[in-house]
């Protein structure tokens, strides 16, 4: 299976609703590595790496997010798979 990488920015009511921690749980369940963090502009930012099918599924999940989130937009930019992560982390705000 081909590996993939995607960088996403999620906008809407996505902070204060456990978006980062649920993103980590969802990513780990799909066998993905990378990170997720809140941004000072109110968006959530993440990078996912792993099997292409699972990365695509994770991006689809980002369009709805966890219970309590109101996702207004998802910007997803595919990148070159680097294999630089060994797990999936929740990072602090950027």
Secondary structure as UniProt FT lines:
FT   STRAND          3..13
FT   HELIX           19..29
FT   TURN            30..31
FT   STRAND          33..38
FT   TURN            40..41
FT   STRAND          44..51
FT   HELIX           52..62
FT   TURN            63..64
FT   TURN            67..68
FT   STRAND          70..79
FT   STRAND          88..90
//
